Amino acid sequence: MAMFDYFPNYVWNLSVSIAMASGAELGEIMDMCQPLLAKAEAGEDAGTAEFMREWMKVADKLVELAAEDEAKGRLLSAGPKLQRAALYYLTAERMQAHGSENRIETFKKGLSNFLKGTQFSGETVTRMEIPYGDKVIPVLYTPAIGVEGPAPAVVYLNGLDSNKELLYWSRLPQELAKRGIASLCVDQPGTGESLRLQGMPAIPTSEDWGTPVYEWLAARDDVDADRIGITGISLGGYYAPRVCANEPRFASGAVWGANHNWAEVQQKRLKREGENPVPHYWQHVHWVFGAKDMEDFHAKSKDMHLNGQMEKIKVPFLVTHGEFDRQISLDYAHQSYDQLVNSPRRELKVFTPREGGVEHVGADNMSFGRGYIADWFAETLGGRLS
C-alpha cells in the first residue's frame, strides 16, 4: 500500500491522496482529516456529510483569505488559495451521495474558484464549450508553450468520478505545454459539469461525443489537425481507446490506467472483489449512467469493454498501469496491449515500486505517469523532449 494511509478505508484515502497530488497543503489536509478519523471507522459510506463539512470549513476560510489578498491587489497570492479552495470543494462534493444536500452548490463553488484562482495565478488555461446536440461539452484548453504556428494537441478524458479541473491539477496539461503540445481537459457525458449541470449520462459509444470534440479542436487556428492525440485516466482508459479506435483522425493515443473490461469489473465489485473509487458506489454509477436500478445499469454498461476495439487502432498507442492497482487489475493492461495488433508502435508501461505510481492511476505518485505520457506524446506527435 503506497498511498497516504490515514483513514481505515481505501476510498477515503484515495480522495485524500488525489487532493495531495493536486496541490493540497499537508497542514490543511490534517486540519480537515483529524476530526474525521473516528467517522471513517464506520466504513466508506458513513460520515461523508461530515467529510464535506470539514473540508468546506477550510475551503471557505481560504476564500476569505484570498479576498483579503485581492483587496490589497495581491492577486498572485490570492490565486493559489482560491485553487486550493476549489480543490477542497470539489473533493468534498465527489464524496457525497447523489442528491445530497448542498452537493451542487458546493460543486459550483469549486468551478468558480478554479476559474478565478487560475486567472489570478496567471495560468493560461481557459474554460470553453463544445456544441453537442442541444447541449455543450465543457472543456479546459491549455495552449502549447514556445510554438510558432499550429501545435500538436492532446484530448484528455475523465474517469468515472473525476472532472476536468482534477484533470488539469494532475499536471499533465502543464507537462504537455512545456513539450510544445496543447491540451483539452474534457467533461464528457457522465462526468463533471456535463452530468451535474446538464444531466448528460455516460454512454458506452464514446466516439459519439469524441468525434465532435476532435473536430472542434482540429478547427482551431493554433492546433495542427494532423497531430492530435487522445488519452484518458481511470475509466478514461476505456473511453480514450474506444474513441481512438473509431475516430481514425487521432494520430496517437495513451491511457493512464487500463480499463479494458469495465463491465466485467462491475461483476467483480458485486462480489466485493477490488476497491471502489467513491463512497455510495452503486448509487453513483446509477446516476452516471442514468439508470433506474441495478438491472438497468448493467444493461446500459454491458458493452463497456474493449474486445474488438483495440484491434481497430492503427496509430501509436501507449498503455500504462500501476503494478499494485487495487481497483482495476493489471491483467486488463495486458489485455489491452495484446489486442493492439494493428498499431505501428505499441507500448506497455507498468509502474513498479522502483519509481512509484503503483496505485490506481498513480494516486501514490502521479509524477511518473504524467511525465511518461507527456514524453510519449512528444515523441509521437512531434513535440519536444528538452
C-alpha positions in Angstrom: 0.0 0.0 0.0 1.8 3.1 -1.3 -0.9 5.8 -0.8 -1.1 8.2 2.2 -2.8 5.7 4.5 -4.5 8.0 7.1 -8.0 6.5 7.2 -9.0 2.9 7.8 -10.7 2.6 4.4 -9.3 2.8 0.8 -12.0 5.1 -0.6 -11.3 8.0 1.8 -7.6 7.6 1.5 -7.9 7.7 -2.3 -9.7 11.1 -2.1 -7.0 12.5 0.2 -4.2 11.2 -2.0 -5.7 12.7 -5.1 -6.1 16.0 -3.3 -2.5 15.9 -2.1 -1.3 15.2 -5.7 -3.5 18.1 -6.9 -1.9 20.8 -4.8 -3.3 20.4 -1.3 -1.2 21.6 1.6 -0.4 18.9 4.2 -1.3 21.1 7.2 -4.7 21.8 5.7 -5.2 18.1 4.9 -4.6 17.4 8.6 -6.9 20.1 9.7 -9.7 18.7 7.6 -9.0 15.0 8.3 -8.2 14.8 12.0 -11.8 15.5 13.1 -13.0 12.7 10.7 -10.8 9.8 11.8 -13.4 8.3 14.1 -16.1 8.7 11.5 -14.1 6.8 8.9 -14.1 3.7 11.1 -17.8 3.2 10.3 -17.0 2.4 6.7 -16.6 4.2 3.4 -20.2 5.4 3.0 -20.8 6.6 6.6 -19.7 10.1 7.6 -19.4 11.6 4.1 -21.7 14.5 5.1 -19.2 15.3 7.9 -16.4 15.0 5.4 -18.0 17.7 3.4 -18.4 20.0 6.4 -14.8 19.7 7.5 -13.4 20.2 4.0 -15.7 23.1 3.3 -14.6 24.9 6.5 -11.1 25.1 5.3 -12.2 26.0 1.7 -14.4 28.8 3.0 -11.5 30.1 5.1 -9.2 30.1 2.1 -11.8 32.1 0.1 -11.9 34.7 2.9 -8.1 34.9 3.0 -7.9 35.2 -0.8 -10.4 38.1 -0.6 -8.1 39.9 1.8 -5.3 39.4 -0.7 -7.4 40.6 -3.5 -8.4 43.8 -1.6 -4.7 44.6 -1.4 -4.1 43.9 -5.1 -2.1 40.7 -4.2 -3.6 38.5 -6.9 -0.6 36.2 -7.2 -1.1 35.3 -3.5 -4.9 35.0 -3.8 -4.7 32.7 -6.8 -3.2 29.6 -5.1 -5.6 30.0 -2.2 -8.6 30.0 -4.5 -7.3 27.0 -6.4 -6.9 25.0 -3.1 -10.3 26.1 -2.0 -11.7 24.9 -5.3 -9.8 21.6 -4.9 -11.3 21.1 -1.4 -14.9 22.0 -2.6 -14.6 19.5 -5.5 -13.1 16.8 -3.3 -15.9 17.2 -0.7 -18.5 17.1 -3.4 -17.0 14.0 -5.0 -17.5 12.1 -1.8 -21.2 12.7 -1.5 -24.2 10.5 -2.5 -26.3 11.6 -5.4 -28.9 14.1 -4.3 -27.1 15.0 -1.1 -27.8 18.4 0.4 -25.6 21.2 -0.9 -23.8 18.9 -3.4 -24.5 21.0 -6.5 -23.9 24.3 -4.7 -20.5 23.0 -3.5 -19.6 21.9 -7.0 -20.4 25.3 -8.4 -18.2 26.9 -5.7 -15.4 24.6 -6.9 -15.9 25.7 -10.5 -16.0 29.4 -9.8 -13.0 29.4 -7.5 -11.0 27.3 -10.0 -11.5 29.9 -12.8 -10.8 32.9 -10.6 -7.8 31.1 -9.0 -6.1 30.2 -12.3 -6.8 33.6 -13.7 -5.2 35.3 -10.6 -2.3 32.9 -10.8 -1.5 33.9 -14.4 -2.2 30.5 -15.8 -3.1 30.2 -19.4 -6.0 27.7 -19.0 -9.4 28.8 -20.4 -12.8 27.3 -20.0 -14.7 26.7 -23.3 -17.7 24.9 -24.6 -18.1 22.4 -27.5 -21.5 22.2 -29.1 -23.0 18.8 -28.7 -26.6 18.3 -29.9 -28.7 20.8 -28.0 -26.2 20.9 -25.1 -22.5 21.6 -24.7 -19.4 19.7 -23.5 -17.4 21.9 -21.1 -13.6 21.8 -21.6 -10.4 23.4 -20.3 -8.0 24.4 -23.0 -4.3 24.9 -22.3 -2.1 26.2 -25.2 1.3 24.9 -26.1 4.4 26.9 -25.0 7.0 28.2 -27.4 5.4 27.0 -30.6 5.1 29.2 -33.7 2.2 28.2 -35.9 -0.2 25.3 -35.3 0.8 23.0 -32.5 0.1 19.4 -31.7 -2.6 18.8 -29.1 -4.0 16.1 -26.8 -7.6 15.4 -25.7 -7.6 14.4 -22.1 -10.7 12.4 -20.8 -12.1 12.0 -17.3 -12.6 8.8 -15.4 -15.9 7.7 -13.8 -15.8 10.2 -10.9 -13.4 12.9 -11.9 -13.8 16.3 -13.5 -11.8 18.5 -15.9 -10.4 20.6 -13.0 -8.9 17.4 -11.5 -7.5 16.5 -14.9 -5.8 20.0 -15.0 -4.4 19.5 -11.5 -2.9 16.2 -12.5 -0.3 18.5 -14.2 -0.3 16.5 -17.4 -1.6 19.6 -19.3 1.3 21.6 -17.9 3.8 18.9 -18.8 2.4 18.7 -22.4 2.5 22.5 -22.7 6.3 22.6 -21.8 6.8 20.0 -24.6 5.1 22.2 -27.2 1.7 20.4 -27.0 -1.7 22.0 -26.3 -4.3 20.0 -24.3 -8.0 19.8 -23.8 -9.4 18.5 -20.5 -12.9 17.3 -21.2 -16.1 16.9 -19.0 -17.5 14.3 -21.3 -21.1 12.9 -20.8 -21.3 11.2 -17.4 -18.7 13.5 -15.7 -18.2 16.9 -14.2 -20.4 19.7 -15.5 -21.9 17.6 -18.2 -23.5 15.3 -15.6 -24.2 17.6 -12.8 -25.3 20.8 -14.5 -26.7 19.4 -17.8 -27.9 15.9 -16.9 -25.9 14.1 -19.7 -25.4 10.5 -18.7 -22.4 8.3 -19.7 -22.7 6.2 -22.9 -20.5 3.2 -24.0 -20.1 4.6 -27.5 -17.6 7.4 -26.6 -16.9 8.1 -30.3 -20.3 9.7 -30.5 -19.0 12.6 -28.5 -15.3 12.0 -29.2 -15.6 12.9 -32.9 -17.2 16.3 -32.2 -14.5 17.0 -29.6 -11.8 16.2 -32.2 -13.4 18.3 -34.9 -13.8 21.3 -32.6 -10.2 21.1 -31.5 -8.9 20.5 -35.1 -10.7 23.6 -36.3 -8.6 25.9 -34.0 -6.0 28.0 -35.8 -3.4 27.2 -33.2 -3.8 23.4 -33.5 -2.4 21.1 -36.1 -5.3 18.8 -37.1 -2.9 16.1 -38.2 -1.2 15.9 -34.8 -3.9 15.4 -32.3 -3.7 12.6 -29.7 -6.1 11.3 -27.1 -5.6 10.0 -23.5 -7.8 9.2 -20.6 -7.4 8.5 -16.9 -9.1 5.6 -15.0 -12.4 4.9 -16.8 -11.0 7.2 -19.4 -8.8 4.2 -20.1 -11.9 2.7 -21.7 -13.3 5.9 -23.3 -10.0 7.1 -25.0 -9.1 3.8 -26.8 -12.7 3.5 -27.9 -12.6 7.0 -29.4 -9.2 6.3 -31.0 -10.5 3.0 -32.4 -13.5 4.6 -34.1 -12.1 8.1 -35.0 -9.1 7.4 -37.2 -8.1 11.1 -37.4 -6.5 10.9 -34.0 -2.7 10.5 -34.6 -1.7 8.9 -31.3 -3.2 7.5 -28.0 -2.4 6.6 -24.5 -4.2 5.5 -21.3 -3.3 6.4 -17.7 -4.6 3.2 -16.2 -6.0 0.5 -18.5 -9.7 -0.2 -18.2 -10.2 -2.9 -20.8 -13.3 -4.6 -19.4 -15.2 -2.3 -17.1 -18.4 -4.3 -17.5 -16.6 -7.3 -16.0 -15.2 -5.2 -13.2 -18.8 -4.4 -12.1 -19.5 -8.1 -11.7 -16.4 -8.4 -9.6 -17.4 -5.5 -7.5 -20.8 -7.1 -6.8 -18.7 -9.9 -5.3 -16.6 -7.4 -3.3 -13.5 -8.0 -5.4 -11.4 -4.9 -5.7 -11.8 -1.5 -4.2 -14.4 1.2 -5.1 -13.3 4.7 -6.2 -16.1 6.6 -4.4 -18.5 6.1 -1.5 -22.1 5.2 -2.2 -20.7 3.4 -5.3 -23.8 1.8 -6.8 -25.9 4.9 -6.3 -23.1 6.8 -8.0 -22.9 4.6 -11.1 -26.7 4.5 -11.5 -26.6 8.4 -11.6 -23.7 8.4 -14.0 -25.5 6.2 -16.5 -29.0 7.5 -15.9 -30.1 4.0 -14.7 -33.2 3.5 -12.6 -32.0 0.3 -10.9 -29.2 -2.3 -10.9 -30.7 -4.2 -13.8 -30.9 -1.1 -15.9 -27.4 -0.1 -15.0 -25.9 -3.4 -16.1 -27.9 -3.2 -19.4 -26.6 0.3 -20.1 -22.9 -0.7 -19.2 -22.8 -4.2 -20.7 -20.8 -3.0 -23.7 -18.2 -1.2 -21.7 -15.3 -3.4 -22.8 -12.6 -3.0 -25.5 -12.7 -6.5 -27.0 -13.0 -5.9 -30.7 -12.0 -2.3 -30.4 -8.2 -2.3 -29.7 -7.7 -4.1 -33.0 -9.1 -1.1 -34.8 -6.4 1.2 -33.6 -3.8 1.9 -36.3 -1.8 4.7 -34.7 0.9 4.6 -31.9 -0.7 3.7 -28.6 0.7 3.5 -25.0 -0.9 1.5 -22.2 0.2 2.4 -18.6 -0.8 0.8 -15.4 0.2 0.7 -11.7 1.6 -2.7 -10.6 -0.5 -2.8 -7.4 -3.7 -1.1 -8.7 -6.4 -2.1 -6.2 -9.3 -1.0 -8.4 -8.5 -2.3 -11.8 -6.4 -5.5 -12.2 -3.1 -5.3 -14.0 -4.3 -8.1 -16.2 -6.5 -5.6 -18.1 -3.5 -3.7 -19.1 -2.0 -6.8 -20.7 -5.3 -7.5 -22.5 -5.4 -4.0 -24.0 -1.8 -4.2 -25.0 -2.1 -7.7 -26.5 -5.0 -6.6 -28.7 -3.1 -3.6 -30.2 -2.2 -5.9 -33.1 -2.5 -3.2 -35.8 -0.8 -0.3 -34.0 2.5 0.6 -35.7 4.0 1.3 -32.3 2.6 -0.1 -29.2 4.0 0.0 -25.7 3.1 -1.3 -22.2 4.5 0.6 -19.2 3.9 -0.9 -15.8 4.9 1.4 -12.9 6.7 -0.5 -10.2 7.9 0.3 -6.7 11.3 1.3 -8.2 9.8 4.5 -9.5 6.3 4.8 -7.9 2.9 5.3 -9.3 1.9 1.7 -8.4 -1.6 2.5 -7.2 -4.6 3.3 -9.3 -3.7 6.0 -11.9 -0.6 6.8 -9.8 -2.6 8.0 -6.7 0.5 7.4 -4.7 2.8 9.4 -7.1 1.4 11.0 -10.2 4.7 12.5 -11.4 5.9 9.4 -13.2 2.7 8.8 -15.1 2.3 12.4 -16.3 6.0 12.6 -17.3 5.9 9.3 -19.2 2.7 10.1 -21.0 3.8 13.6 -21.9 7.1 12.2 -23.3 5.1 9.6 -25.3 3.1 12.3 -27.0 6.2 14.5 -27.6 7.7 11.5 -29.5 4.6 10.5 -31.4 3.1 13.9 -32.2 6.3 15.9 -32.8 6.7 17.8 -29.6 10.0 18.4 -27.8 11.8 16.5 -25.1 14.3 19.1 -24.0 
